[in-house]
Amino acid sequence: MAKSIQAQAAAQIKAKMKAAGFKASVSSFSASMCNGVRIYCDESDLANKEKISDICMPYQYGHFNGMEDIYEYSSMIPGLPQVKFVQISYV
Protein backbone atom coordinates (compact mmCIF):
# COMPACT_ATOMS: atom_id res chain seq x y z
CA MET A 1 0.00 0.00 0.00
CA ALA A 2 1.31 3.45 -0.93
CA LYS A 3 2.06 6.07 1.71
CA SER A 4 -0.38 8.93 2.16
CA ILE A 5 0.63 12.39 0.95
CA GLN A 6 1.17 13.59 4.51
CA ALA A 7 3.35 10.54 5.31
CA GLN A 8 5.40 11.19 2.16
CA ALA A 9 5.87 14.84 3.16
CA ALA A 10 6.88 13.88 6.71
CA ALA A 11 9.42 11.34 5.41
CA GLN A 12 10.98 13.88 3.05
CA ILE A 13 11.11 16.59 5.74
CA LYS A 14 12.71 14.16 8.21
CA ALA A 15 15.36 13.15 5.65
CA LYS A 16 16.17 16.78 4.78
CA MET A 17 16.37 17.78 8.45
CA LYS A 18 18.75 14.89 9.16
CA ALA A 19 20.89 15.74 6.12
CA ALA A 20 21.13 19.36 7.35
CA GLY A 21 22.27 18.16 10.80
CA PHE A 22 19.11 18.94 12.76
CA LYS A 23 17.56 16.55 15.27
CA ALA A 24 13.79 16.54 14.97
CA SER A 25 10.76 14.40 15.60
CA VAL A 26 8.53 14.49 12.52
CA SER A 27 5.02 13.04 12.32
CA SER A 28 2.05 13.33 10.00
CA PHE A 29 -1.64 13.61 10.82
CA SER A 30 -4.96 13.70 9.04
CA ALA A 31 -8.47 14.69 10.06
CA SER A 32 -11.67 15.58 8.30
CA MET A 33 -10.74 17.88 5.38
CA CYS A 34 -7.29 18.46 6.85
CA ASN A 35 -3.80 16.96 6.80
CA GLY A 36 -0.43 18.08 7.99
CA VAL A 37 3.01 17.48 9.39
CA ARG A 38 4.22 18.28 12.90
CA ILE A 39 7.92 18.92 13.53
CA TYR A 40 9.34 19.04 17.05
CA CYS A 41 12.86 20.42 17.06
CA ASP A 42 15.35 21.26 19.81
CA GLU A 43 16.81 24.47 18.43
CA SER A 44 17.22 27.94 19.91
CA ASP A 45 19.49 29.71 17.41
CA LEU A 46 17.46 32.16 15.29
CA ALA A 47 19.58 31.55 12.17
CA ASN A 48 18.95 27.81 12.45
CA LYS A 49 15.21 28.41 12.91
CA GLU A 50 15.20 30.21 9.56
CA LYS A 51 17.03 27.27 7.93
CA ILE A 52 14.53 24.84 9.44
CA SER A 53 11.65 26.93 8.14
CA ASP A 54 13.25 27.01 4.68
CA ILE A 55 13.41 23.20 4.72
CA CYS A 56 9.88 22.58 6.02
CA MET A 57 7.57 25.30 4.71
CA PRO A 58 7.64 24.39 0.98
CA TYR A 59 5.64 21.31 2.03
CA GLN A 60 2.67 23.53 2.99
CA TYR A 61 0.57 24.39 -0.06
CA GLY A 62 -1.27 27.43 1.27
CA HIS A 63 -2.36 29.42 4.30
CA PHE A 64 -5.46 30.30 6.28
CA ASN A 65 -6.90 33.75 5.59
CA GLY A 66 -8.59 34.77 8.84
CA MET A 67 -10.09 37.97 7.39
CA GLU A 68 -12.19 36.01 4.91
CA ASP A 69 -12.31 32.74 6.89
CA ILE A 70 -10.96 30.67 3.99
CA TYR A 71 -7.91 28.56 3.19
CA GLU A 72 -5.99 29.95 0.22
CA TYR A 73 -3.96 27.65 -2.04
CA SER A 74 -1.00 29.94 -2.64
CA SER A 75 2.17 27.82 -2.67
CA MET A 76 1.48 24.71 -4.72
CA ILE A 77 4.61 23.01 -6.10
CA PRO A 78 4.02 20.24 -8.67
CA GLY A 79 5.73 16.96 -7.82
CA LEU A 80 6.23 17.80 -4.13
CA PRO A 81 4.01 16.03 -1.56
CA GLN A 82 2.37 18.98 0.14
CA VAL A 83 -0.06 19.27 3.04
CA LYS A 84 -2.48 21.84 4.36
CA PHE A 85 -0.56 22.62 7.57
CA VAL A 86 3.10 22.37 8.59
CA GLN A 87 3.62 23.04 12.28
CA ILE A 88 7.12 23.61 13.66
CA SER A 89 7.54 23.56 17.45
CA TYR A 90 10.79 24.32 19.21
CA VAL A 91 11.07 22.38 22.48
C-alpha positions as CSV (number, residue, x, y, z in Angstrom):
1,M,0.0,0.0,0.0
2,A,1.3,3.5,-0.9
3,K,2.1,6.1,1.7
4,S,-0.4,8.9,2.2
5,I,0.6,12.4,0.9
6,Q,1.2,13.6,4.5
7,A,3.3,10.5,5.3
8,Q,5.4,11.2,2.2
9,A,5.9,14.8,3.2
10,A,6.9,13.9,6.7
11,A,9.4,11.3,5.4
12,Q,11.0,13.9,3.1
13,I,11.1,16.6,5.7
14,K,12.7,14.2,8.2
15,A,15.4,13.2,5.7
16,K,16.2,16.8,4.8
17,M,16.4,17.8,8.5
18,K,18.8,14.9,9.2
19,A,20.9,15.7,6.1
20,A,21.1,19.4,7.3
21,G,22.3,18.2,10.8
22,F,19.1,18.9,12.8
23,K,17.6,16.5,15.3
24,A,13.8,16.5,15.0
25,S,10.8,14.4,15.6
26,V,8.5,14.5,12.5
27,S,5.0,13.0,12.3
28,S,2.1,13.3,10.0
29,F,-1.6,13.6,10.8
30,S,-5.0,13.7,9.0
31,A,-8.5,14.7,10.1
32,S,-11.7,15.6,8.3
33,M,-10.7,17.9,5.4
34,C,-7.3,18.5,6.9
35,N,-3.8,17.0,6.8
36,G,-0.4,18.1,8.0
37,V,3.0,17.5,9.4
38,R,4.2,18.3,12.9
39,I,7.9,18.9,13.5
40,Y,9.3,19.0,17.0
41,C,12.9,20.4,17.1
42,D,15.3,21.3,19.8
43,E,16.8,24.5,18.4
44,S,17.2,27.9,19.9
45,D,19.5,29.7,17.4
46,L,17.5,32.2,15.3
47,A,19.6,31.5,12.2
48,N,18.9,27.8,12.4
49,K,15.2,28.4,12.9
50,E,15.2,30.2,9.6
51,K,17.0,27.3,7.9
52,I,14.5,24.8,9.4
53,S,11.6,26.9,8.1
54,D,13.3,27.0,4.7
55,I,13.4,23.2,4.7
56,C,9.9,22.6,6.0
57,M,7.6,25.3,4.7
58,P,7.6,24.4,1.0
59,Y,5.6,21.3,2.0
60,Q,2.7,23.5,3.0
61,Y,0.6,24.4,-0.1
62,G,-1.3,27.4,1.3
63,H,-2.4,29.4,4.3
64,F,-5.5,30.3,6.3
65,N,-6.9,33.8,5.6
66,G,-8.6,34.8,8.8
67,M,-10.1,38.0,7.4
68,E,-12.2,36.0,4.9
69,D,-12.3,32.7,6.9
70,I,-11.0,30.7,4.0
71,Y,-7.9,28.6,3.2
72,E,-6.0,30.0,0.2
73,Y,-4.0,27.7,-2.0
74,S,-1.0,29.9,-2.6
75,S,2.2,27.8,-2.7
76,M,1.5,24.7,-4.7
77,I,4.6,23.0,-6.1
78,P,4.0,20.2,-8.7
79,G,5.7,17.0,-7.8
80,L,6.2,17.8,-4.1
81,P,4.0,16.0,-1.6
82,Q,2.4,19.0,0.1
83,V,-0.1,19.3,3.0
84,K,-2.5,21.8,4.4
85,F,-0.6,22.6,7.6
86,V,3.1,22.4,8.6
87,Q,3.6,23.0,12.3
88,I,7.1,23.6,13.7
89,S,7.5,23.6,17.4
90,Y,10.8,24.3,19.2
91,V,11.1,22.4,22.5
